[in-house]
Amino acid sequence: MREALILFDITIVLLVAKILEEIMARLRQPTILGDLLAGILVGPTVLGLVSTTENIESLAWVGIVILLFLAGIESNVSEFRKYGFQVLLVALGGVIACFMLGFLYAYFAGYDIKAMLFLGAILTPTSVGVTVRTLMEIDILHSKEGHVILGAAVADDVYGIIVLALVYSMVLENKISIEGLYPIIIGLLVIFLIAFMAHRFSLEIGHFLRKLKVHESAFTTVFILGLSIATLSAFFRLSPLIGAFFIGLALSELPGSSAIRDRLEFLSSIITPLFFVYAGILLNPWSALASSSFYRMIIIGLTIVALGVIGKIVGCGLAAKLSGMTWKEALAIGIGMIPRAGVDLVIAVTGLTIGAITQELYFGTLLLIYATSLSTPVLLKKVFKYKLKSSR
């Protein structure tokens, strides 16, 4: 019976997602909106056809890892070296602006220091998955803005994990514990070392893959390598997306990478939508409303959404402008950094679990995730019109 339920959940999720993707494509909107709406529709928010996320959660995470692995392979190492300074500056600008806005809002709203720290931390990361898929669809991923957004979003995950480690130690121990950063620092060094070695010996790796005799073994080996580094990244308390992206970037110049890329795109078209549907299923406004008044929760939620959007547009946009970009490019980058749906959710769950944030703030976090995930693809398509016109 359990096997039937698992297959039913996966089937209904994929069916509804693909139907809504087709509708969005015909409306000339990013198909990721169809996936998110599919999750909201089949989840507890509307129909309740999928009441538990356990049956698709594992596949969902494999799907987002594949997307970031693919984004890395489709990128170029030299381009990321070229924009490295801008990437770090843009990410840092957004982190500082969002943390300060969240901290100050919680202070003036009368929350305690624990809530101030955690709300600031919640607003700092960016969801790289939403932006990457949208940039791929509108063919902007390989532009200057695309490289900066992608790199800054990945850097945001690193910054977000570091902020969580610091805030967590301050809340539980009333002090900053540097020891908590050791696994993160070691993990980053290990991931970068592996990525460097993979890029350095990409010709040798390609030569080895060509010697394999089993059908599709070259693709399978590379895919397993991507999953392995993503797993290693998670082992060091980093987001698995960090490891997936950097190993993909390291293998971007691998001989025969175009064939591997084609197979990853096919795999991604089937499995990656599950992650965005899964994100939609997680939304359950009815349980959150049970612990507070409707009016108060909506006000808090909309305020958090506004702070999250303003923080990224102003912080990342100004940093991009200071790094030498035009105002149009800076605005596009600021909007590209808006979506949330990854490390921020981890921070929110952690804060809720240890009693640092209330259900109101948690609901605001969920509202921020869905508002930004649904609006960013539309905004990106509009703000990149100048690029799309010039490429025609």
Secondary structure, 3 states (H helix, E strand, C coil): CHHHHHHHHHHHHHHHHHHHHHHHHHCCCCCHHHHHHHHHHHCCCCCCCCCCCHHHHHHHHHHHHHHHHHHHHCCCHHHHHHCHHHHHHHHHHHHHHHHHHHHHHHHHCCCCHHHHHHHHHHHCCCCHHHHHHHHHHCCCCCCHHHHHHHHHHHHHHHHHHHHHHHHHHHHHHCCCCHHHHHHHHHHHHHHHHHHHHHHHCHHHHHHHHHHCCCCCHHHHHHHHHHHHHHHHHHHCCCCHHHHHHHHHHHCCCCCCHHHHHHHHHHHHHHHHHHHHHHHHHCCCHHHHHCCCCHHHHHHHHHHHHHHHHHHHHHHHHHHHHHCCCCHHHHHHHHHHCCCCCCHHHHHHHHHHHCCCCCHHHHHHHHHHHHHHHHHHHHHHHHHCHHHHHHCC
